Amino acid sequence: MINKTCPQPSLFSSLADQLNPKHPLYLLADKIDWQRFEASFSPLYSADNGRPAKPIRLMCGLLILKHVRNLSDESVVEQWSENAYYQYFCGMLEFTPSFPCNASELVHFRKRIGEKGMELILSESIRVNQEGDGRDHHGTAFIDSTVQEKNVTYPTDAKLHKKIVRKVLSIVKALGLPLRQSYTFVLKRIYRDQRFRDHPKNRAKALKADRRLRTIAGRLVRELKRNLAGNHGYDSLLSLFERVLSQKRCSRKKIYSLHEPEVQCISKGKEHKKYEFGNKVSIIRSMTGIILGAKSFRNEYDGHTIEESLLQVERVTGKKVRRLAGDRGYRGKKEVNGTQILIPDTPNKKDSYHARRKKHRLFRKRAGIEPTIAHLKSDFRLGRNFYKGVFGDAVNALLAAAAYNFKRAMRLLWALVEKISETLYWKNVSLAYTF
């Protein structure tokens, strides 16, 4: 059931009268077309059944603020009750000192609107930025890929086997199943032997403890499977345990996390970080610095991500990119669905000096996407993804890109207002001197 914000003004001073109208959040709140979200997300609710839901503008505003300010669900809900600008941004007419909602309601709202809803938020962030840009906004764009790391520890076989033992013992305890041996005291000795494995004298003892732990984990999984006798809802979990226990160092499609089995091991050639565990994200950025698309993948070759990334840009913006410049990782693609793909290469002898300089400037401009990705990771929660599953990977990338665009719009709006104020000030000064 939908619950809308009451439009009646307060008898006393409202938030709009108390706040600074030059504040970036104040300016952005008046610039966003909130009715667009209302019209798109209202059909997802039941109009005459169930508990009244929170206003759509409130939930969308909280999602945007979370990534713009780099906060968790709990933190953004807590800070909303303390920050009057946050409340004005979310459509409140009066200051409310209580929490707007439970933090878990943000999780349900993200699942409700889905990936299409996140693309709509990204589309609105692009629209807010486009008013000051030229008409040839989508003529040329740049593409690059990065790794969105998942919230998992660095995976080792010993860690996974230890987690399997703990999960099996917890299932046995919860269901009251019989167990021949819990290995309580044996596991304590094994965990002690696994410590300080980097010391030369402890290396052999640690490897022996690893093998012993794997054997115990296999015994516990097989005994649990026998005791459950097939009538249970743990088939997928047991098959996951068996895959982890059977995989070796050079196995393909390895499992690196029990709670996030879709995590991929990706090597991007970084000297300081050889392997990253998460998924690949393709970013498309316009010539003017706006992010036009952020598409989540698993671990595909960069050239194979171009088509889906361009389709997402066309869905979000309604326009087609004519030229797309990338680095040498996109080798092998010259044209995709009418879009010309440009990568740096040795100069063609037939090209004139002007043509060579033009290409050189284009690829120098393309390098600007690297700091954009760095800002996405450090400031807008792309560096560590806390959302669950493959759906969470797509949602986090889209919200990070939308937050980047909204932050850019906030800076531009504030600079425009300051410029107008300065112009009016000097005009008044000149008029005073005239009279």
C-alpha positions as CSV (number, residue, x, y, z in Angstrom):
1,M,0.0,0.0,0.0
2,I,1.3,3.4,-0.9
3,N,1.7,6.2,1.6
4,K,2.3,9.7,0.2
5,T,3.9,12.7,2.0
6,C,1.3,15.2,3.2
7,P,1.5,18.3,1.0
8,Q,-0.1,20.7,3.6
9,P,2.3,23.4,4.7
10,S,3.2,23.9,8.4
11,L,1.6,26.6,10.5
12,F,5.0,27.5,11.7
13,S,8.3,27.9,9.7
14,S,9.0,25.0,7.4
15,L,12.3,23.4,6.5
16,A,12.5,25.4,3.3
17,D,12.4,28.7,5.2
18,Q,15.0,27.6,7.8
19,L,17.7,26.2,5.5
20,N,20.3,27.9,3.3
21,P,18.9,27.9,-0.2
22,K,22.5,27.9,-1.6
23,H,23.4,24.6,0.0
24,P,24.3,21.9,-2.6
25,L,21.8,19.4,-1.3
26,Y,19.0,22.0,-1.2
27,L,19.8,22.9,-4.9
28,L,19.9,19.3,-6.0
29,A,16.6,18.5,-4.2
30,D,14.9,21.2,-6.3
31,K,16.5,20.0,-9.5
32,I,15.6,16.3,-9.4
33,D,12.3,15.2,-11.0
34,W,10.9,13.2,-8.1
35,Q,7.6,12.7,-9.9
36,R,9.4,10.5,-12.3
37,F,10.2,8.1,-9.5
38,E,6.7,8.2,-8.2
39,A,5.2,7.4,-11.6
40,S,7.6,4.5,-12.2
41,F,7.6,2.8,-8.8
42,S,3.9,3.3,-7.8
43,P,2.7,0.3,-9.8
44,L,5.1,-1.9,-7.7
45,Y,2.9,-1.3,-4.6
46,S,-0.6,-2.5,-3.8
47,A,-3.0,0.5,-3.5
48,D,-5.5,-1.1,-1.2
49,N,-3.8,-3.9,0.7
50,G,-1.2,-4.3,3.3
51,R,0.6,-2.0,5.7
52,P,1.2,1.6,4.3
53,A,4.7,1.8,2.8
54,K,7.1,4.6,3.2
55,P,7.0,7.5,0.6
56,I,8.8,6.7,-2.6
57,R,10.7,10.0,-2.5
58,L,11.9,9.2,1.0
59,M,13.3,5.8,0.0
60,C,14.9,7.1,-3.2
61,G,16.4,10.0,-1.4
62,L,17.9,7.7,1.2
63,L,19.5,5.5,-1.5
64,I,21.0,8.5,-3.2
65,L,22.3,10.0,0.1
66,K,23.8,6.7,1.1
67,H,26.1,6.6,-1.9
68,V,26.7,10.3,-2.2
69,R,27.9,10.4,1.4
70,N,29.5,7.0,1.4
71,L,27.4,5.6,4.3
72,S,25.9,2.3,5.3
73,D,22.2,1.6,5.6
74,E,22.3,2.1,9.4
75,S,24.4,5.2,9.2
76,V,22.3,7.0,6.6
77,V,19.1,6.3,8.6
78,E,20.7,7.6,11.8
79,Q,22.2,10.7,10.2
80,W,18.8,11.5,8.5
81,S,17.3,12.1,12.0
82,E,20.1,14.6,12.8
83,N,20.5,16.4,9.5
84,A,17.8,18.9,8.3
85,Y,19.3,19.0,4.8
86,Y,18.9,15.3,4.4
87,Q,15.2,15.6,5.5
88,Y,14.5,18.4,3.0
89,F,16.2,16.4,0.3
90,C,13.8,13.5,1.0
91,G,10.7,15.8,0.9
92,M,10.0,16.5,4.5
93,L,8.2,19.8,5.3
94,E,9.1,19.8,9.0
95,F,12.2,18.7,11.0
96,T,11.6,15.1,12.4
97,P,13.9,13.9,15.1
98,S,13.0,10.3,14.8
99,F,14.3,7.6,12.4
100,P,12.6,7.7,8.9
101,C,12.5,3.9,8.6
102,N,14.3,0.7,9.7
103,A,17.6,0.1,7.9
104,S,16.3,-3.2,6.6
105,E,13.5,-1.4,4.7
106,L,16.2,-0.1,2.3
107,V,17.1,-3.7,1.5
108,H,13.5,-4.5,0.6
109,F,13.1,-1.3,-1.5
110,R,16.2,-2.1,-3.5
111,K,14.8,-5.6,-4.3
112,R,11.4,-4.1,-5.1
113,I,12.5,-1.6,-7.7
114,G,15.2,-4.0,-9.1
115,E,17.9,-3.3,-11.6
116,K,15.5,-1.3,-13.8
117,G,14.8,1.0,-11.0
118,M,18.5,1.7,-10.4
119,E,18.9,2.4,-14.1
120,L,16.1,5.0,-13.8
121,I,18.0,6.7,-10.9
122,L,21.1,6.7,-13.1
123,S,19.1,8.2,-16.0
124,E,17.8,11.0,-13.7
125,S,21.4,11.7,-12.5
126,I,22.4,12.1,-16.2
127,R,19.4,14.4,-17.0
128,V,20.3,16.7,-14.1
129,N,23.8,17.2,-15.5
130,Q,22.9,17.6,-19.1
131,E,21.3,21.0,-19.1
132,G,24.6,22.9,-19.3
133,D,26.2,20.5,-21.9
134,G,26.2,20.7,-25.6
135,R,24.0,18.8,-28.0
136,D,26.8,16.6,-29.1
137,H,26.9,15.0,-25.6
138,H,26.8,11.4,-26.7
139,G,28.9,11.8,-29.8
140,T,32.1,10.4,-28.3
141,A,32.5,8.4,-25.0
142,F,35.2,6.5,-23.2
143,I,35.0,3.0,-21.8
144,D,37.1,1.1,-19.2
145,S,36.6,-1.8,-16.9
146,T,37.5,-2.3,-13.2
147,V,37.1,-4.8,-10.5
148,Q,34.4,-4.4,-7.9
149,E,35.7,-6.3,-4.9
150,K,33.2,-8.2,-2.8
151,N,33.1,-8.1,1.0
152,V,35.1,-11.3,1.5
153,T,38.4,-12.1,3.2
154,Y,41.3,-13.3,1.2
155,P,40.4,-16.9,0.4
156,T,42.5,-19.9,1.4
157,D,41.6,-23.5,1.5
158,A,42.1,-23.7,5.3
159,K,39.7,-20.8,5.8
160,L,37.0,-22.5,3.7
161,H,37.4,-25.9,5.4
162,K,37.2,-24.2,8.8
163,K,34.0,-22.5,7.8
164,I,32.5,-25.8,6.5
165,V,33.2,-27.5,9.9
166,R,31.5,-24.6,11.7
167,K,28.5,-24.6,9.5
168,V,28.0,-28.4,9.7
169,L,28.3,-28.4,13.4
170,S,25.7,-25.6,13.6
171,I,23.3,-27.5,11.4
172,V,23.7,-30.6,13.5
173,K,23.0,-28.6,16.7
174,A,20.0,-26.8,15.3
175,L,18.3,-30.0,14.0
176,G,19.4,-32.2,16.9
177,L,21.0,-34.8,14.7
178,P,23.3,-37.6,16.0
179,L,27.1,-37.1,15.6
180,R,29.7,-39.8,16.1
181,Q,32.5,-37.3,16.9
182,S,32.5,-33.5,17.1
183,Y,36.3,-33.2,16.9
184,T,36.3,-30.3,19.4
185,F,39.6,-31.0,21.0
186,V,41.2,-32.2,17.8
187,L,40.2,-29.0,15.9
188,K,41.8,-26.9,18.7
189,R,45.1,-28.6,18.1
190,I,44.8,-28.3,14.4
191,Y,44.1,-24.6,14.5
192,R,47.1,-24.1,16.8
193,D,49.3,-26.0,14.3
194,Q,48.1,-23.9,11.4
195,R,49.4,-20.7,13.0
196,F,52.8,-19.1,12.1
197,R,53.0,-21.2,8.9
198,D,55.5,-18.7,7.3
199,H,58.2,-19.8,9.7
200,P,60.4,-22.4,8.1
201,K,60.2,-24.8,11.1
202,N,56.4,-24.7,11.2
203,R,55.7,-25.1,7.4
204,A,55.5,-28.9,7.4
205,K,53.4,-29.0,10.5
206,A,50.9,-26.4,9.1
207,L,50.5,-28.3,5.8
208,K,49.9,-31.5,7.7
209,A,47.2,-29.7,9.8
210,D,45.6,-28.4,6.6
211,R,45.3,-32.0,5.2
212,R,43.9,-33.2,8.5
213,L,41.3,-30.4,8.6
214,R,40.1,-31.2,5.1
215,T,39.7,-34.8,6.0
216,I,37.6,-33.9,9.1
217,A,35.5,-31.5,7.1
218,G,34.8,-34.3,4.5
219,R,33.8,-36.8,7.2
220,L,31.4,-34.3,8.8
221,V,29.8,-33.4,5.5
222,R,29.3,-37.1,4.6
223,E,27.8,-37.9,8.0
224,L,25.5,-35.0,7.8
225,K,24.3,-36.1,4.4
226,R,23.6,-39.6,5.7
227,N,21.7,-38.4,8.7
228,L,19.5,-36.0,6.7
229,A,18.5,-38.9,4.4
230,G,17.6,-36.6,1.5
231,N,14.4,-35.1,3.0
232,H,15.8,-31.6,3.7
233,G,16.4,-28.1,2.2
234,Y,20.2,-28.3,2.4
235,D,20.9,-29.9,-1.0
236,S,22.5,-26.7,-2.5
237,L,24.6,-26.1,0.6
238,L,25.9,-29.7,0.8
239,S,26.8,-29.6,-2.9
240,L,28.6,-26.4,-2.3
241,F,30.6,-28.0,0.5
242,E,31.5,-30.9,-1.7
243,R,32.7,-28.6,-4.5
244,V,34.9,-26.8,-2.1
245,L,36.4,-30.1,-0.7
246,S,37.0,-31.5,-4.1
247,Q,38.6,-28.5,-5.7
248,K,42.4,-28.3,-6.1
249,R,44.8,-25.5,-6.8
250,C,44.5,-25.5,-10.5
251,S,40.7,-26.3,-10.7
252,R,38.5,-24.2,-12.9
253,K,35.5,-22.3,-11.5
254,K,36.7,-22.5,-8.0
255,I,34.6,-21.4,-5.0
256,Y,36.3,-18.6,-3.0
257,S,33.5,-17.8,-0.5
258,L,30.7,-19.8,1.0
259,H,28.3,-16.9,1.5
260,E,29.2,-15.4,-2.0
261,P,29.9,-18.4,-4.3
262,E,29.6,-16.2,-7.4
263,V,32.8,-14.3,-6.6
264,Q,35.5,-14.5,-9.3
265,C,39.3,-14.3,-9.0
266,I,40.3,-11.5,-11.4
267,S,43.8,-10.4,-12.3
268,K,44.1,-6.9,-13.8
269,G,47.9,-6.8,-13.9
270,K,48.3,-4.5,-10.9
271,E,51.7,-4.6,-9.3
272,H,50.4,-3.9,-5.8
273,K,47.4,-6.2,-6.0
274,K,47.9,-9.3,-8.2
275,Y,44.5,-10.8,-7.6
276,E,41.1,-9.2,-6.7
277,F,38.0,-11.2,-5.7
278,G,34.7,-9.8,-6.9
279,N,33.3,-9.1,-10.3
280,K,34.1,-6.9,-13.3
281,V,32.3,-3.6,-13.9
282,S,32.3,-1.7,-17.3
283,I,32.2,2.1,-17.0
284,I,31.2,4.4,-19.9
285,R,32.0,8.1,-19.4
286,S,31.1,11.0,-21.7
287,M,33.4,13.7,-23.0
288,T,32.0,16.1,-20.5
289,G,32.7,13.8,-17.5
290,I,29.3,12.2,-16.9
291,I,29.0,8.5,-16.3
292,L,26.5,7.2,-18.9
293,G,26.6,3.5,-18.0
294,A,27.9,1.1,-15.3
295,K,27.3,-2.6,-16.2
296,S,28.2,-5.5,-14.0
297,F,29.8,-8.7,-15.4
298,R,31.5,-11.7,-14.0
299,N,35.0,-12.1,-15.6
300,E,34.4,-11.6,-19.3
301,Y,37.0,-10.4,-21.8
302,D,36.8,-6.6,-22.0
303,G,35.9,-6.7,-25.7
304,H,32.9,-8.9,-25.0
305,T,31.4,-6.4,-22.6
306,I,31.1,-3.6,-25.1
307,E,27.8,-4.6,-26.6
308,E,25.8,-5.0,-23.4
309,S,27.3,-1.8,-22.0
310,L,26.2,0.2,-25.1
311,L,22.8,-1.3,-24.9
312,Q,22.5,-0.1,-21.3
313,V,23.6,3.4,-22.3
314,E,20.9,3.4,-25.0
315,R,18.3,2.3,-22.4
316,V,19.3,4.8,-19.8
317,T,19.8,7.9,-22.1
318,G,17.7,7.1,-25.1
319,K,20.7,8.0,-27.4
320,K,23.4,6.1,-29.2
321,V,27.1,6.6,-28.8
322,R,28.7,7.1,-32.2
323,R,32.4,6.7,-31.2
324,L,33.7,4.8,-28.2
325,A,37.4,5.0,-27.2
326,G,39.0,2.4,-25.0
327,D,42.5,1.0,-24.1
328,R,44.3,-1.9,-25.7
329,G,42.3,-4.3,-23.6
330,Y,39.4,-3.9,-26.1
331,R,41.5,-5.2,-29.0
332,G,39.6,-7.1,-31.7
333,K,36.5,-4.9,-31.9
334,K,36.2,-2.3,-34.6
335,E,32.5,-1.7,-34.6
336,V,29.6,-2.8,-32.4
337,N,25.9,-2.1,-33.5
338,G,26.9,1.0,-35.5
339,T,29.3,2.4,-32.8
340,Q,32.9,2.8,-33.9
341,I,35.4,1.4,-31.5
342,L,38.7,3.2,-31.2
343,I,41.8,1.9,-29.5
344,P,45.4,3.3,-29.5
345,D,47.6,1.8,-32.2
346,T,50.6,2.6,-34.2
347,P,50.0,5.7,-36.4
348,N,48.8,5.0,-40.0
349,K,51.2,6.3,-42.6
350,K,48.4,7.6,-44.7
351,D,47.1,9.8,-41.8
352,S,48.0,13.5,-42.0
353,Y,49.7,15.3,-39.1
354,H,46.3,16.9,-38.1
355,A,44.6,13.4,-38.0
356,R,47.4,12.0,-35.8
357,R,47.3,14.9,-33.4
358,K,43.5,14.5,-33.2
359,K,43.8,10.8,-32.3
360,H,46.5,11.6,-29.8
361,R,44.4,14.2,-28.0
362,L,41.4,11.8,-28.0
363,F,43.3,9.0,-26.2
364,R,44.9,11.5,-23.8
365,K,41.3,12.6,-23.0
366,R,40.4,8.9,-22.5
367,A,42.9,8.6,-19.7
368,G,40.5,10.8,-17.6
369,I,38.3,7.8,-17.0
370,E,41.0,6.4,-14.7
371,P,40.6,9.0,-11.9
372,T,36.8,8.8,-12.4
373,I,37.0,5.1,-11.5
374,A,39.3,5.9,-8.5
375,H,36.7,8.4,-7.2
376,L,33.9,5.8,-7.7
377,K,35.9,3.4,-5.5
378,S,37.1,5.7,-2.8
379,D,34.1,8.0,-2.5
380,F,31.0,6.2,-3.7
381,R,31.3,2.6,-2.4
382,L,32.4,0.9,-5.5
383,G,35.7,-0.2,-3.9
384,R,33.9,-2.7,-1.5
385,N,30.6,-4.2,-2.4
386,F,28.5,-5.1,0.7
387,Y,25.3,-6.1,-1.3
388,K,24.3,-9.8,-1.6
389,G,24.7,-11.9,-4.8
390,V,24.8,-11.1,-8.5
391,F,21.9,-8.6,-8.1
392,G,23.9,-6.8,-5.4
393,D,26.8,-6.4,-7.8
394,A,24.6,-4.7,-10.5
395,V,22.9,-2.5,-7.9
396,N,26.1,-1.3,-6.3
397,A,27.7,-0.3,-9.6
398,L,24.6,1.6,-10.8
399,L,24.1,3.5,-7.5
400,A,27.8,4.4,-7.4
401,A,27.6,5.8,-10.9
402,A,24.4,7.8,-10.1
403,A,26.0,9.2,-6.9
404,Y,29.0,10.4,-8.9
405,N,26.7,12.2,-11.3
406,F,24.7,13.7,-8.5
407,K,27.8,14.9,-6.8
408,R,29.0,16.5,-10.0
409,A,25.6,18.3,-10.4
410,M,25.8,19.6,-6.8
411,R,29.2,21.2,-7.5
412,L,28.0,22.7,-10.7
413,L,24.8,24.1,-9.2
414,W,26.6,25.6,-6.3
415,A,29.2,27.2,-8.6
416,L,26.5,28.6,-10.7
417,V,24.6,30.1,-7.8
418,E,27.9,31.6,-6.4
419,K,28.6,33.1,-9.8
420,I,25.2,34.7,-10.0
421,S,25.5,36.1,-6.5
422,E,28.9,37.6,-7.3
423,T,27.6,39.1,-10.5
424,L,24.6,40.7,-8.6
425,Y,26.9,42.0,-5.9
426,W,29.3,43.8,-8.3
427,K,26.3,45.1,-10.2
428,N,24.9,46.6,-7.0
429,V,28.3,48.1,-6.1
430,S,28.6,49.7,-9.5
431,L,25.1,51.2,-9.2
432,A,25.9,52.6,-5.8
433,Y,29.0,54.3,-7.1
434,T,26.9,55.7,-10.0
435,F,24.4,57.3,-7.7
